[in-house]
Amino acid sequence: MKTIIASPKAPKAVGPYSQAVKCGDTLYISGQLPIDGATGAMPESIEDQTRQSLTNLGHILEEAGYSHADIVKTTVLLTDIADFAAMNAVYATFFTKDMPARICYQVSKLPMGAKVEIDAVAVK
């Protein structure tokens, strides 16, 4: 059975998808743009955008009773692969032990002009 998860602290889904879906012990979190759920603002720098995307993941994880430590896989989308080192430095502050598997792609464009989008799979 699947359960739809939505955190009021993370940005609302802007299309026909859920913030997250829990199926059994696995939580699938949709890609999170770096939008502040309270203000709708998006920071400028890749560092601040990465931090906001990972914070949004955290809000959804918390809503479902999970934490960043439960993440087993992430996908990072960057509009400029030259931002990889800066993104990675911030990413490393959220994952300090038993790092999740990860893949990173450069894409030509992200919604709303974002520089980064991050999704995740977490397991209890």
Steps between C-alpha positions, in 0.01 A plus 500: 500500500626848422465810712531853364726723710481880494680743729357849545859622551616394152381660176173357372508279193449718193369224278334159499742338746543457875779638717560142606348153495560242771469136400581251773817622670618696195442871449532643148547878506441705186767740381520802726568840355675756721182687587429611855162345582405791729594792277512355148843660457793332328854583607757607240819305564548132425603448863181656637287325239653162590442568869136593435433192285647273768309685771179443303584130482545513877153648554343220297712235673393637839132499400532129420700416814835466320826696504787572262676198655229277346574614142651222291504669155490852360495650155645849456416707192724799427462755222879546503730210587763763588289550818569141605776578755299777667186282510701207632648706785152586628367149430782358718369696802167313479653154453793434731478124560384203293453718193217419260561388145481798266492594137544852366396626157537828318172606345433790266225657711312458828161644596485861619864560407636281780864391486443173689228245571543198727281192549548214744401150602501420872453168680424428865 
